[in-house]
Structures are given as structure tokens and as C-alpha cells.
Amino acid sequence: MKVGYPIALTLCFALCWMGQGITNGQDSVLTQDAKFTLKVDVASFARTKLGGRLIKLTEQLASEELEDVQGNVLQKVQEALGFDPLKEIRTIAVVGASYEDPQEHVKLVMQMGTTTGNLEGLALALPGYEAEDYGSQTIHAVGDGDQHAFATILTAPDGKKTILATTEKGDLKAAIDAESATYATALKSADAFMEIEVLELPAEALEQEQVANISKMLQGVSASLAEKGSDLSIELNLTASNDKRAEQIQQLAQGLKALGGLFEQEIQDDDDLQFLSGLIDRVQVNREQNRVVIQLAVPEQLVVDFLREEADLPL
């Protein structure tokens, strides 16, 4: 019996990483060969209680590091940048093409308002800075050793700015040629401040039989984070190949949740497992045709307490 609980937990977490052949509905060179995408709505995150605390903490730590006794470090950052990052940066999308070397072939899309302030001027102070004209665009390159980054700023007809950055110059040129300023960084859910899509599973995950079995049933997986009242809402969407496969996945998720109750006696002396079991009890599993929706509402204060204890953050 003691072996069963870890196996159940392993399968439960495996559900969170299932997903092959996901498409994001955006025919863009930015997502070619991509393994995962991460989107963040900066303004929405800043409005959450957790986001507000983390921003204040960042300001506090920066002030201490810079010995800024007046505590106006954010104002100085705004003056240096030439804009307020919390107001001007709308959304950030990160596209990754490798799990083994995540720093390789990374693409970043930052949707701005109508200004990028002093960014192009500040780039001159970065190590290894070089500029290259590419058509009507300027490619800004920085690098140190074998680490390099390339960026350009695109301007839409309405004056809105988009910063494209990649770790490979060829990727950036391809994005410029394809006019990828139209890449959709907007989050699908109006309530969410963060969304993740898994476009292809890590090879190591597929070596696990349970993971491989479930992945064959799936066409896509995505997850989102949102603040709802005093809770942090986590929603996992699993899209199966058909309704029958979705029903199987739903049954598996519900079964794993129920399994937790069988081991209450065995975990009563383990605080970590009790905590995890309590979270699993809060999980809701629903199905809409071929889509399984797994939801978990975590008290936001619980997340703050966790960051205080495990990350040693003075929130």
C-alpha cells in the first residue's frame, strides 16, 4: 500500500504535462519547432494581490541593493527606461524550442503601448552591442561569450510597438520577413494573467509508460492562472482525440483524486503529503465533449505562505 500513493501522485502530475501536436491557431514562424509557449498579461498580474506584493518586494529589494534610502527606485527605473513598464508593457510571450537547452532558440514577443522609451539608446551600453540594418528594420545584437541575443522593434499601423527578441539571428530575420508583429500574445481567457501551452512533450516524459499511454489520446493541453476572489485559480485543459478518450482521461483523473482518501492513515505523520492531499481534495474534474477541464482553487494566502517559507521571500 505504501507504494500506491507515490504512483498515484506521479500519474496525477503526469496529467499536467500531457500534450502532443498542440496548435495555437496562429500560423507564425515564431511557433515553428516550438515545444511550449508561455504568455503573461503584465497588467492583469500587477492587479492581483500576489502580483502587487511581488512588485512591492522587488522595489524594496532593489532599494536595499542600491542603498536608495528615499525608496523611489521604481521612479528612477521609469526615468531611465523612458516609460512605466507596468503600464506600457501589455503582454509577454515566450516560445521555447528545447527542454534540454531552454536557452537555445528562445523567442520573445513583447507587446507594448506606443513607445519603447529609451530602450534602443540603452542597448548601446550592453556588452558586445552591434547594430545591423535589415530592410527597414534595425537588428540590435548583444552578446558575451557564447551567449547572444538579437532584437528588433516593429511598429503597427496604429502606432503600437512590438519587441521581438531571439537567441538566433536567423529566427529573428524569419520573423521580420513574415511580419510576425501580428503574432497573437493576447491570452485566451479574459480572467487569466498567465497561460501555458505544451506543444510537444519532453522526450524523457514519453519514456514513462503511463505518460506515453495518455499522451496518445491527447491533441492538446494548456493551463491558465487567474485570481478569483481570495483564491488563485489553476485551470488545466486537456483536449482528447474524441469524446470517448476524454471520458477515459476524466475517469483517470477522478480515480486518482479518490485514491488520495485511501492513504489518510499512512500520511498522517507527513506534513508535506497531508498538504498535497488537501490540495487534491480541492480538485474539480469536468468534461465538455472531448475536453477535460481540471480546476484547482488555492487560497492566495497559502501561496504567499509557501513563498515565505520555501523561497524565503519577505512577503
Backbone bond lengths (Angstrom), bond angles and torsions (degrees), N, CA, C in turn:
res aa  C-N    CA-C-N  psi(-1)  N-CA   C-N-CA  omega(-1)  CA-C   N-CA-C  phi
1 M - - - 1.467 - - 1.516 113.06 -
2 K 1.321 117.79 -31.00 1.458 119.46 -177.66 1.517 112.26 -69.15
3 V 1.329 116.72 -19.45 1.459 119.85 179.38 1.522 110.65 -80.74
4 G 1.341 115.95 -27.53 1.454 119.85 -172.81 1.507 114.03 -63.35
5 Y 1.336 117.43 -41.37 1.461 119.89 -175.37 1.528 112.48 -63.31
6 P 1.355 119.95 -48.59 1.459 119.74 176.60 1.521 112.65 -58.48
7 I 1.338 117.51 -38.35 1.461 119.63 178.81 1.525 109.92 -64.30
8 A 1.339 116.08 -42.47 1.464 119.25 179.07 1.515 111.09 -61.90
9 L 1.327 116.49 -42.05 1.461 119.83 179.10 1.520 111.12 -65.43
10 T 1.327 116.02 -39.38 1.465 119.77 179.06 1.515 110.52 -60.33
11 L 1.333 116.48 -45.25 1.455 120.26 179.02 1.520 111.36 -65.32
12 C 1.331 115.08 -37.71 1.464 118.94 -179.82 1.517 111.11 -62.17
13 F 1.325 116.06 -45.89 1.458 119.08 179.22 1.520 111.09 -70.98
14 A 1.319 116.72 -29.44 1.463 119.36 178.47 1.522 110.46 -61.08
15 L 1.332 116.90 -33.74 1.455 120.66 178.69 1.523 111.76 -58.82
16 C 1.331 115.40 -31.13 1.456 120.09 -177.61 1.521 112.26 -73.71
17 W 1.318 117.59 -9.78 1.462 119.41 -176.78 1.524 112.56 -121.45
18 M 1.330 116.72 12.54 1.449 119.23 179.52 1.515 109.43 -76.81
19 G 1.320 116.06 141.08 1.453 117.45 172.17 1.501 112.35 158.23
20 Q 1.313 117.91 120.92 1.449 122.10 176.16 1.518 107.67 -132.37
21 G 1.311 115.64 146.83 1.449 120.71 173.07 1.510 113.78 63.40
22 I 1.330 118.66 30.57 1.451 120.62 178.24 1.515 109.11 -70.05
23 T 1.295 117.12 139.14 1.455 121.06 172.77 1.513 107.78 -118.43
24 N 1.324 116.84 143.33 1.462 119.74 -178.06 1.521 112.45 -102.68
25 G 1.348 116.64 12.15 1.447 118.90 175.99 1.517 112.86 73.73
26 Q 1.307 118.48 8.32 1.456 121.82 -177.39 1.521 108.62 -122.87
27 D 1.333 116.78 110.17 1.458 121.49 -179.85 1.514 107.64 -80.43
28 S 1.311 117.29 89.16 1.453 121.90 -174.20 1.514 110.45 -135.58
29 V 1.338 115.54 141.87 1.458 119.04 176.22 1.513 110.66 -63.83
30 L 1.305 116.91 -18.41 1.455 119.99 -179.36 1.521 112.04 -66.89
31 T 1.326 117.13 -26.08 1.455 119.87 -178.08 1.531 112.85 -103.99
32 Q 1.319 117.09 5.00 1.463 118.96 175.16 1.525 109.41 -66.41
33 D 1.325 115.90 133.09 1.465 123.18 179.85 1.528 112.48 65.15
34 A 1.328 118.16 13.88 1.464 120.42 -178.30 1.522 110.74 -75.45
35 K 1.331 114.80 146.44 1.466 121.68 176.71 1.531 111.06 -102.08
36 F 1.331 116.07 -31.71 1.459 119.63 -179.49 1.518 109.21 -157.31
37 T 1.329 115.73 158.40 1.459 121.53 173.86 1.521 108.68 -132.16
38 L 1.312 115.65 146.74 1.462 122.71 177.65 1.520 107.87 -131.61
39 K 1.329 116.19 126.95 1.462 121.07 179.21 1.529 109.79 -122.77
40 V 1.328 115.37 136.52 1.462 121.03 179.86 1.521 109.10 -129.83
41 D 1.321 116.17 127.99 1.463 121.75 172.34 1.525 106.31 -92.20
42 V 1.319 115.65 104.27 1.466 121.15 -172.09 1.527 111.88 -61.99
43 A 1.328 116.19 -45.73 1.474 119.48 -177.77 1.528 110.93 -64.06
44 S 1.331 116.84 -41.76 1.466 119.98 -179.97 1.525 111.10 -64.63
45 F 1.340 116.86 -40.54 1.459 119.74 179.05 1.525 110.95 -65.46
46 A 1.333 116.84 -40.21 1.463 120.56 -179.63 1.522 111.73 -62.94
47 R 1.333 116.51 -27.20 1.472 120.32 -178.86 1.521 112.89 -80.78
48 T 1.335 118.23 -14.55 1.460 120.09 179.26 1.527 109.92 -75.51
49 K 1.325 115.79 158.29 1.468 119.84 178.49 1.528 110.13 -62.58
50 L 1.337 116.30 -43.15 1.467 120.33 179.76 1.517 110.40 -64.90
51 G 1.325 117.05 -44.03 1.462 120.22 179.42 1.518 111.74 -62.03
52 G 1.337 116.22 -42.46 1.462 119.69 178.66 1.516 112.10 -60.83
53 R 1.334 116.22 -41.40 1.469 119.86 179.07 1.522 111.19 -65.28
54 L 1.334 116.61 -42.58 1.463 119.94 -178.06 1.529 111.13 -67.21
55 I 1.331 116.93 -35.86 1.464 119.94 177.64 1.529 110.56 -65.92
56 K 1.338 116.34 -43.90 1.470 119.78 177.94 1.524 111.06 -63.33
57 L 1.338 115.20 -38.55 1.467 118.98 178.86 1.519 110.45 -65.48
58 T 1.322 117.33 -41.42 1.467 121.31 178.32 1.522 110.55 -60.03
59 E 1.329 115.90 -44.26 1.462 120.00 178.34 1.526 110.85 -62.35
60 Q 1.337 116.32 -42.51 1.468 121.15 -179.40 1.525 111.37 -63.17
61 L 1.352 116.19 -47.63 1.460 120.00 -179.02 1.523 111.49 -66.11
62 A 1.331 116.74 -37.72 1.464 120.04 178.75 1.522 110.32 -66.22
63 S 1.337 116.24 -39.90 1.467 120.00 178.94 1.522 110.91 -62.95
64 E 1.349 115.93 -41.30 1.466 119.99 179.36 1.525 110.99 -66.72
65 E 1.330 116.44 -40.31 1.457 120.56 -179.27 1.523 111.19 -65.50
66 L 1.342 115.01 -38.53 1.473 119.97 -178.43 1.525 111.69 -91.58
67 E 1.329 116.85 2.21 1.468 122.50 -177.99 1.524 110.88 53.40
68 D 1.324 114.02 44.24 1.458 121.09 -178.19 1.529 108.07 -89.58
69 V 1.316 117.29 91.09 1.462 121.31 -175.05 1.517 112.12 -68.09
70 Q 1.314 117.67 -22.27 1.461 119.82 -179.22 1.523 111.65 -81.48
71 G 1.337 116.74 -12.84 1.451 120.16 175.05 1.512 115.09 67.25
72 N 1.328 119.10 27.95 1.464 121.47 -179.77 1.522 111.41 -112.93
73 V 1.325 115.96 39.43 1.454 120.30 -175.79 1.527 111.65 -64.15
74 L 1.344 118.12 -38.04 1.455 119.80 179.85 1.516 112.05 -63.96
75 Q 1.328 115.96 -36.47 1.460 119.45 177.74 1.528 110.13 -64.10
76 K 1.332 116.25 -39.26 1.458 120.17 178.96 1.526 111.17 -68.25
77 V 1.335 116.33 -36.59 1.468 120.24 176.80 1.527 109.87 -64.06
78 Q 1.321 116.88 -42.69 1.463 120.82 177.93 1.523 111.16 -61.36
79 E 1.324 116.26 -41.41 1.461 119.33 179.11 1.519 111.24 -65.02
80 A 1.317 116.45 -39.04 1.463 120.40 179.87 1.529 110.88 -67.78
81 L 1.331 116.40 -44.59 1.462 120.31 -178.51 1.526 112.40 -73.50
82 G 1.326 116.17 -30.96 1.457 119.92 -175.86 1.518 112.68 88.08
83 F 1.319 117.34 10.62 1.467 122.16 176.18 1.523 109.17 -163.23
84 D 1.329 114.94 163.25 1.459 121.43 176.56 1.533 107.59 -88.63
85 P 1.324 118.90 110.92 1.469 120.17 -175.66 1.521 113.52 -61.28
86 L 1.335 117.96 -30.19 1.454 120.21 -178.90 1.528 112.24 -74.34
87 K 1.336 116.40 -17.50 1.462 120.34 179.26 1.524 111.89 -105.20
88 E 1.310 116.69 -35.45 1.468 120.04 -173.24 1.523 113.00 -86.86
89 I 1.353 117.74 -33.39 1.461 120.47 177.67 1.524 107.98 -81.63
90 R 1.320 116.67 116.83 1.462 120.95 -176.11 1.535 111.37 -89.20
91 T 1.311 116.55 -60.85 1.463 120.54 -179.88 1.523 109.97 -138.48
92 I 1.324 115.04 153.92 1.463 121.77 176.91 1.519 107.57 -127.81
93 A 1.333 116.21 130.77 1.457 121.07 176.02 1.521 108.78 -123.03
94 V 1.335 115.94 131.47 1.461 121.82 177.28 1.526 107.63 -116.78
95 V 1.331 116.29 128.64 1.460 122.08 179.43 1.525 107.63 -115.72
96 G 1.331 116.95 120.63 1.461 121.54 -178.31 1.518 111.42 -110.37
97 A 1.323 116.69 141.09 1.466 121.45 -177.74 1.519 112.70 -115.19
98 S 1.338 117.39 5.05 1.463 119.34 -178.68 1.519 110.02 -152.77
99 Y 1.341 115.61 134.30 1.458 121.06 172.77 1.527 110.72 -88.64
100 E 1.336 115.70 -33.97 1.457 120.28 -177.56 1.527 111.10 -71.35
101 D 1.329 117.70 -42.01 1.469 123.25 178.22 1.518 108.30 -128.43
102 P 1.341 117.04 76.75 1.470 120.28 -173.45 1.518 114.40 -60.69
103 Q 1.350 117.34 -20.19 1.460 118.90 -179.36 1.526 111.88 -78.01
104 E 1.330 117.49 -10.40 1.460 120.62 179.82 1.528 110.77 -91.77
105 H 1.315 115.72 141.50 1.462 122.64 178.10 1.525 112.34 54.31
106 V 1.325 116.16 40.18 1.466 120.55 175.08 1.525 108.78 -87.91
107 K 1.310 115.65 138.47 1.468 121.04 177.84 1.519 108.75 -125.32
108 L 1.304 116.40 135.11 1.463 121.70 -178.95 1.523 109.50 -125.02
109 V 1.322 115.89 134.09 1.460 122.12 176.33 1.523 107.53 -123.00
110 M 1.317 116.49 119.38 1.462 120.70 -179.57 1.527 108.88 -117.71
111 Q 1.322 115.70 111.56 1.460 120.54 178.21 1.520 108.85 -84.25
112 M 1.327 114.92 124.72 1.457 121.22 -177.41 1.526 110.23 -110.66
113 G 1.324 113.99 -179.00 1.456 120.27 170.12 1.517 108.22 -81.62
114 T 1.315 117.89 -128.26 1.466 120.84 -176.95 1.523 113.19 -105.09
115 T 1.339 117.32 10.12 1.462 118.58 179.14 1.526 111.18 -145.06
116 T 1.324 114.85 148.88 1.470 120.79 170.54 1.523 109.60 -114.91
117 G 1.338 115.43 13.21 1.454 120.26 174.06 1.512 114.28 55.49
118 N 1.328 114.97 -127.84 1.466 121.64 -175.43 1.526 113.56 -99.26
119 L 1.338 117.73 15.43 1.457 120.33 -172.11 1.527 112.97 -58.38
120 E 1.342 117.17 -43.83 1.462 118.90 -177.97 1.525 111.11 -65.60
121 G 1.329 116.81 -35.26 1.464 120.04 177.47 1.522 111.57 -70.97
122 L 1.335 116.58 -41.34 1.459 120.50 -179.98 1.521 111.75 -64.90
123 A 1.339 117.31 -26.52 1.459 120.99 179.82 1.526 111.62 -61.23
124 L 1.325 116.97 -26.54 1.468 120.73 -179.87 1.525 112.09 -61.22
125 A 1.328 117.06 -24.99 1.463 120.64 -177.10 1.532 112.84 -88.49
126 L 1.334 117.29 -3.50 1.461 120.61 -178.09 1.529 110.82 -81.37
127 P 1.334 117.51 150.16 1.463 120.69 -177.74 1.530 112.63 -63.75
128 G 1.335 115.20 136.87 1.457 121.03 176.12 1.513 114.11 68.38
129 Y 1.343 117.64 25.51 1.472 119.49 -175.59 1.520 111.90 -67.43
130 E 1.322 115.13 135.01 1.464 122.68 172.66 1.516 108.32 -143.36
131 A 1.328 116.14 152.26 1.467 121.31 178.20 1.516 109.38 -123.88
132 E 1.324 115.66 143.81 1.460 121.27 -179.52 1.520 108.80 -139.54
133 D 1.329 116.55 130.51 1.455 120.30 175.32 1.519 109.09 -80.40
134 Y 1.326 116.75 131.53 1.447 121.93 178.66 1.522 106.76 -134.43
135 G 1.324 115.21 97.25 1.460 119.89 -172.28 1.515 108.93 63.78
136 S 1.310 116.77 -128.27 1.467 120.60 178.52 1.517 112.27 -89.47
137 Q 1.332 116.94 -0.50 1.463 121.64 -177.22 1.524 111.59 -101.56
138 T 1.331 114.89 155.35 1.456 121.98 171.88 1.519 108.43 -109.18
139 I 1.332 115.73 125.70 1.455 120.60 176.11 1.527 107.71 -97.03
140 H 1.322 116.02 120.05 1.458 122.55 177.76 1.527 107.79 -96.65
141 A 1.324 116.15 125.99 1.464 120.83 -178.81 1.516 110.11 -120.30
142 V 1.327 116.24 135.74 1.460 122.00 174.32 1.523 107.38 -132.60
143 G 1.310 115.99 153.47 1.461 117.65 -179.53 1.513 112.38 -170.54
144 D 1.323 113.80 153.85 1.456 121.17 177.25 1.523 107.08 -145.64
145 G 1.315 117.61 112.62 1.456 120.66 -176.68 1.512 110.13 69.79
146 D 1.337 115.72 -126.78 1.466 118.85 -179.74 1.526 112.12 -97.69
147 Q 1.332 117.39 11.14 1.459 122.10 177.70 1.526 109.73 -101.58
148 H 1.330 117.56 122.52 1.450 121.77 -179.32 1.527 110.61 -136.00
149 A 1.306 114.80 153.23 1.464 120.97 176.15 1.514 108.54 -142.45
150 F 1.333 115.63 147.07 1.453 121.76 -177.54 1.527 108.13 -132.63
151 A 1.324 116.63 138.00 1.464 119.62 -175.55 1.516 110.83 -145.65
152 T 1.314 114.90 155.03 1.456 121.62 173.46 1.524 108.04 -146.99
153 I 1.320 116.03 163.23 1.459 121.64 179.91 1.523 108.46 -119.20
154 L 1.327 116.07 121.50 1.458 122.16 178.85 1.521 109.36 -102.82
155 T 1.323 116.00 144.84 1.460 121.16 179.46 1.520 109.36 -120.00
156 A 1.319 116.63 122.75 1.465 122.31 179.91 1.533 109.21 -79.89
157 P 1.337 117.21 164.31 1.475 120.25 179.21 1.522 113.77 -55.60
158 D 1.332 117.38 -29.08 1.472 119.58 180.00 1.527 112.75 -86.44
159 G 1.342 116.69 5.86 1.453 120.30 177.48 1.512 114.81 90.51
160 K 1.340 118.42 -7.17 1.460 121.14 179.72 1.535 110.27 -69.81
161 K 1.303 115.53 142.04 1.461 121.71 -177.11 1.529 111.17 -100.71
162 T 1.321 115.10 147.15 1.466 121.81 172.94 1.517 108.18 -132.52
163 I 1.323 116.64 125.96 1.461 120.86 175.74 1.526 107.63 -97.52
164 L 1.322 115.83 122.47 1.461 121.61 174.41 1.515 107.89 -106.90
165 A 1.319 117.34 131.51 1.470 121.34 178.48 1.527 108.66 -138.13
166 T 1.319 116.57 140.15 1.457 122.21 179.56 1.525 109.17 -141.65
167 T 1.318 115.61 165.91 1.464 120.40 175.56 1.524 111.27 -97.06
168 E 1.341 116.82 -2.74 1.462 121.97 176.75 1.523 108.36 -128.18
169 K 1.341 116.85 127.47 1.461 120.21 -177.91 1.526 110.99 -61.27
170 G 1.333 116.91 -38.30 1.457 120.13 -179.62 1.519 112.23 -60.06
171 D 1.344 116.78 -37.77 1.466 120.55 178.26 1.520 110.71 -63.95
172 L 1.327 116.84 -39.92 1.461 120.52 -179.28 1.524 110.65 -68.24
173 K 1.314 117.45 -43.25 1.467 120.46 179.44 1.524 110.76 -62.71
174 A 1.334 116.91 -39.18 1.460 120.38 178.37 1.523 110.61 -64.22
175 A 1.346 116.26 -38.98 1.463 120.25 179.04 1.525 110.80 -66.98
176 I 1.326 117.05 -39.25 1.469 121.11 177.85 1.525 109.66 -64.30
177 D 1.319 116.37 -45.40 1.462 120.34 -179.67 1.520 111.70 -60.83
178 A 1.334 115.72 -34.94 1.469 120.22 -178.42 1.522 112.47 -87.58
179 E 1.337 116.56 2.59 1.465 121.33 -179.00 1.528 110.63 52.78
180 S 1.324 114.95 54.31 1.465 120.55 -174.88 1.518 114.02 -78.04
181 A 1.337 116.10 15.43 1.470 117.45 172.27 1.517 110.02 -63.92
182 T 1.353 115.79 -16.85 1.461 119.63 -179.66 1.523 112.07 -84.42
183 Y 1.338 117.46 -0.25 1.467 119.88 179.99 1.523 109.75 -57.36
184 A 1.325 115.42 129.24 1.471 120.39 -174.24 1.516 111.10 -79.47
185 T 1.323 116.96 107.56 1.462 120.25 175.65 1.517 111.32 -98.22
186 A 1.336 117.42 -6.03 1.457 120.08 -179.88 1.523 110.22 -63.76
187 L 1.326 116.55 139.89 1.452 121.04 179.41 1.524 110.13 -75.02
188 K 1.323 116.38 146.26 1.458 120.66 -177.27 1.521 111.66 -70.84
189 S 1.335 116.48 -35.24 1.455 120.66 179.96 1.522 110.03 -94.52
190 A 1.318 115.98 129.83 1.468 120.33 -179.64 1.515 111.90 -67.42
191 D 1.351 117.55 -23.46 1.463 121.26 -177.47 1.526 112.85 -88.17
192 A 1.327 117.84 -22.04 1.464 121.65 -171.71 1.524 112.11 -78.16
193 F 1.336 114.71 149.78 1.458 119.91 171.56 1.533 110.77 -110.35
194 M 1.329 117.33 -8.47 1.460 120.71 177.33 1.525 109.72 -149.67
195 E 1.342 115.63 138.70 1.455 121.14 175.99 1.522 109.82 -136.59
196 I 1.318 115.73 141.71 1.464 122.26 179.21 1.527 108.13 -127.73
197 E 1.336 116.15 135.29 1.452 121.14 173.45 1.528 108.68 -123.97
198 V 1.320 115.65 131.10 1.461 120.73 176.00 1.518 107.08 -97.30
199 L 1.315 116.70 116.07 1.458 122.06 -177.25 1.518 111.94 -92.44
200 E 1.317 116.25 -24.58 1.464 120.61 177.69 1.525 108.67 -157.55
201 L 1.314 116.02 136.56 1.461 121.08 -178.29 1.521 111.91 -72.48
202 P 1.336 117.31 149.09 1.467 120.01 171.03 1.523 109.78 -60.95
203 A 1.319 116.47 142.33 1.467 120.83 -179.26 1.526 111.18 -58.42
204 E 1.331 116.92 -36.80 1.465 120.40 -179.00 1.526 111.51 -63.19
205 A 1.340 115.92 -36.08 1.467 119.43 -179.57 1.521 110.72 -65.33
206 L 1.328 116.99 -37.72 1.449 120.83 -177.98 1.527 112.40 -70.11
207 E 1.331 117.15 -15.37 1.460 120.23 177.34 1.524 111.72 -73.28
208 Q 1.336 116.88 -18.01 1.457 120.94 176.80 1.525 109.05 -84.04
209 E 1.329 116.23 124.74 1.463 120.89 -172.41 1.518 112.42 -58.09
210 Q 1.361 116.99 -44.05 1.457 119.27 -178.24 1.526 111.23 -62.33
211 V 1.333 115.61 -41.52 1.460 120.37 -179.38 1.528 110.12 -65.96
212 A 1.329 116.69 -45.02 1.460 121.43 -179.45 1.526 110.93 -60.87
213 N 1.339 117.11 -40.93 1.465 120.85 -179.32 1.521 111.50 -61.27
214 I 1.340 116.24 -43.85 1.469 119.78 -178.01 1.517 110.74 -72.64
215 S 1.333 116.95 -38.88 1.464 120.56 -176.70 1.527 112.20 -61.32
216 K 1.335 116.73 -29.34 1.466 120.70 179.63 1.527 111.26 -65.91
217 M 1.320 116.74 -22.53 1.462 120.52 -177.71 1.530 112.39 -87.88
218 L 1.327 116.21 -14.41 1.456 119.80 -169.52 1.521 113.45 -100.26
219 Q 1.321 113.81 145.91 1.457 121.25 172.08 1.520 111.26 -105.72
220 G 1.310 117.06 -18.97 1.448 118.73 -178.79 1.514 113.07 -173.07
221 V 1.332 115.18 158.22 1.462 120.95 176.58 1.524 108.68 -148.10
222 S 1.313 114.92 140.34 1.463 120.46 175.75 1.520 108.50 -147.34
223 A 1.313 115.62 158.72 1.460 121.02 179.00 1.520 108.74 -138.59
224 S 1.308 116.36 149.38 1.458 120.54 179.04 1.525 110.11 -138.08
225 L 1.333 114.61 153.35 1.466 122.16 176.77 1.519 108.42 -121.59
226 A 1.318 115.74 136.76 1.460 120.44 178.72 1.514 109.02 -149.37
227 E 1.323 115.70 157.05 1.458 121.21 174.73 1.522 108.30 -99.13
228 K 1.321 115.60 124.03 1.458 120.63 177.73 1.521 108.33 -129.17
229 G 1.319 115.29 105.10 1.458 120.05 -175.76 1.513 109.78 65.41
230 S 1.330 116.53 -125.23 1.464 121.04 179.71 1.521 111.70 -98.23
231 D 1.348 116.64 10.96 1.460 121.04 -178.31 1.521 111.81 -110.37
232 L 1.315 114.61 153.56 1.456 122.12 168.25 1.523 105.61 -98.28
233 S 1.318 116.78 115.24 1.459 121.86 -175.59 1.522 110.40 -94.92
234 I 1.323 115.92 124.47 1.455 122.58 177.90 1.525 107.63 -112.26
235 E 1.321 116.61 124.07 1.463 120.56 -179.77 1.508 110.03 -124.24
236 L 1.330 116.16 125.76 1.456 122.97 178.95 1.520 108.24 -111.53
237 N 1.338 116.57 125.25 1.456 121.79 179.34 1.518 109.99 -111.13
238 L 1.341 115.96 121.21 1.461 121.93 178.93 1.528 108.03 -115.02
239 T 1.324 116.00 115.82 1.456 120.78 -179.78 1.521 109.48 -100.34
240 A 1.329 116.01 115.93 1.464 121.39 -177.70 1.519 110.66 -91.48
241 S 1.336 115.42 168.86 1.465 120.47 -178.12 1.523 111.64 -69.77
242 N 1.356 117.55 -25.60 1.459 120.73 176.57 1.529 109.09 -159.91
243 D 1.334 116.23 175.92 1.464 120.81 -176.19 1.529 111.83 -62.35
244 K 1.330 117.02 -38.41 1.454 120.63 -177.81 1.521 111.11 -64.13
245 R 1.319 117.19 -43.09 1.464 121.19 178.72 1.528 110.09 -65.37
246 A 1.337 115.87 -37.79 1.469 119.48 177.94 1.521 110.61 -63.13
247 E 1.331 115.75 -38.70 1.462 119.72 178.71 1.529 110.95 -63.85
248 Q 1.332 117.18 -38.75 1.464 120.94 177.25 1.527 110.89 -62.52
249 I 1.324 116.01 -44.49 1.462 120.17 -179.39 1.526 110.16 -65.55
250 Q 1.332 116.25 -39.64 1.461 119.96 177.15 1.523 110.89 -61.30
251 Q 1.329 116.36 -43.77 1.461 120.62 179.26 1.523 111.06 -62.49
252 L 1.341 116.70 -40.45 1.460 120.55 178.78 1.524 110.79 -62.82
253 A 1.327 116.46 -46.85 1.461 120.26 -179.42 1.520 111.40 -62.42
254 Q 1.331 116.80 -42.95 1.462 120.17 179.71 1.530 110.64 -66.84
255 G 1.342 115.90 -37.17 1.455 119.36 178.75 1.510 112.36 -66.39
256 L 1.317 116.86 -40.26 1.457 120.85 179.01 1.525 110.84 -65.16
257 K 1.334 115.49 -38.42 1.457 118.96 177.78 1.526 110.32 -62.95
258 A 1.332 116.23 -44.42 1.466 120.42 -179.43 1.519 111.85 -66.24
259 L 1.347 117.00 -30.71 1.454 120.27 -179.21 1.520 112.68 -59.83
260 G 1.326 115.62 -31.67 1.463 119.42 -177.99 1.515 112.63 -57.27
261 G 1.338 116.32 -34.15 1.456 120.11 -178.80 1.511 114.23 -68.94
262 L 1.349 117.13 -17.39 1.458 120.18 -178.45 1.522 112.90 -78.71
263 F 1.332 116.43 -12.72 1.463 119.35 -173.20 1.524 113.25 -116.48
264 E 1.354 116.53 20.91 1.463 120.04 -177.86 1.523 111.99 -59.21
265 Q 1.330 116.46 -39.68 1.462 119.86 -179.67 1.534 111.15 -65.80
266 E 1.322 116.49 -40.73 1.458 120.74 -175.40 1.523 113.09 -71.97
267 I 1.328 117.65 -24.15 1.468 119.70 -175.48 1.521 112.63 -105.54
268 Q 1.345 117.50 5.20 1.460 118.91 -173.86 1.527 113.39 -64.56
269 D 1.338 117.42 -20.78 1.461 120.37 179.00 1.529 112.54 -100.27
270 D 1.313 116.75 3.54 1.468 121.20 -179.16 1.527 108.58 -112.97
271 D 1.342 116.56 104.49 1.467 121.00 -175.91 1.521 112.09 -61.65
272 D 1.334 117.04 -39.50 1.458 120.03 -177.76 1.525 111.39 -64.72
273 L 1.340 116.17 -44.31 1.458 119.54 179.86 1.522 111.47 -69.78
274 Q 1.332 117.17 -33.16 1.462 119.84 176.47 1.532 110.21 -65.39
275 F 1.331 114.91 -40.74 1.459 119.86 178.42 1.533 109.60 -61.81
276 L 1.336 116.03 -46.44 1.455 120.80 -179.76 1.523 111.23 -64.31
277 S 1.322 116.40 -39.90 1.456 120.45 178.26 1.525 111.17 -62.83
278 G 1.327 116.25 -37.84 1.455 120.38 177.84 1.518 112.15 -63.61
279 L 1.344 116.46 -37.81 1.458 120.21 177.57 1.528 110.73 -66.99
280 I 1.336 116.01 -42.08 1.464 120.17 -179.39 1.525 110.29 -61.74
281 D 1.340 117.54 -35.52 1.465 121.08 178.13 1.533 111.54 -61.64
282 R 1.331 116.88 -26.40 1.463 121.16 -177.85 1.533 112.62 -85.90
283 V 1.319 116.90 -6.06 1.461 121.08 -177.36 1.525 110.77 -71.46
284 Q 1.339 115.54 137.28 1.458 121.90 174.72 1.525 108.37 -117.57
285 V 1.322 116.17 133.49 1.464 121.61 -179.07 1.524 109.21 -120.02
286 N 1.335 116.28 122.94 1.461 121.39 179.43 1.531 109.09 -133.96
287 R 1.317 115.25 160.62 1.460 119.86 178.98 1.518 110.39 -131.21
288 E 1.325 115.61 135.54 1.461 122.87 174.59 1.525 107.14 -123.60
289 Q 1.320 116.04 96.00 1.469 122.87 -176.21 1.534 110.01 56.50
290 N 1.349 118.27 -112.58 1.470 118.92 -177.01 1.532 112.49 -96.93
291 R 1.328 116.39 16.70 1.466 120.56 -179.04 1.528 109.88 -119.47
292 V 1.335 115.25 127.41 1.462 121.83 176.62 1.523 107.96 -102.69
293 V 1.320 115.97 128.39 1.461 121.62 -179.08 1.520 108.65 -114.10
294 I 1.329 115.93 119.04 1.463 121.99 178.79 1.524 107.67 -111.01
295 Q 1.320 116.86 120.11 1.462 121.58 -175.53 1.521 110.85 -119.19
296 L 1.311 114.49 143.09 1.461 121.50 176.92 1.517 108.91 -140.36
297 A 1.321 116.57 122.72 1.462 122.24 177.30 1.526 108.21 -103.70
298 V 1.316 116.67 113.44 1.462 122.16 -178.91 1.529 108.71 -107.71
299 P 1.322 118.91 126.65 1.472 120.25 176.38 1.531 109.87 -53.37
300 E 1.322 116.04 128.11 1.458 119.57 -176.00 1.529 111.64 -61.21
301 Q 1.314 116.84 -32.41 1.456 120.12 177.92 1.518 110.89 -63.38
302 L 1.335 116.71 -31.30 1.458 121.34 177.52 1.529 110.59 -64.31
303 V 1.343 115.95 -38.61 1.466 120.82 177.90 1.532 110.01 -67.55
304 V 1.326 116.04 -41.46 1.467 120.36 178.40 1.524 110.11 -61.43
305 D 1.342 116.42 -46.16 1.470 120.73 179.21 1.526 110.90 -60.74
306 F 1.337 116.39 -40.31 1.461 120.81 179.43 1.525 110.82 -62.64
307 L 1.342 116.87 -44.03 1.464 120.74 -179.97 1.531 110.93 -66.61
308 R 1.316 116.30 -33.20 1.465 119.85 177.50 1.526 110.83 -65.31
309 E 1.335 115.33 -45.14 1.463 119.56 -174.07 1.524 112.70 -80.83
310 E 1.343 117.07 -46.07 1.464 120.48 -173.05 1.525 112.86 -86.78
311 A 1.340 117.38 -35.70 1.461 120.17 -178.91 1.531 111.99 -100.92
312 D 1.338 115.79 -3.22 1.462 121.49 178.65 1.534 111.40 57.08
313 L 1.336 115.88 40.52 1.464 120.79 178.81 1.522 109.21 -95.95
314 P 1.317 117.97 128.91 1.475 121.40 -179.02 1.534 111.90 -79.62
315 L 1.331 116.22 65.01 1.459 120.22 -179.21 1.530 111.76 -80.63
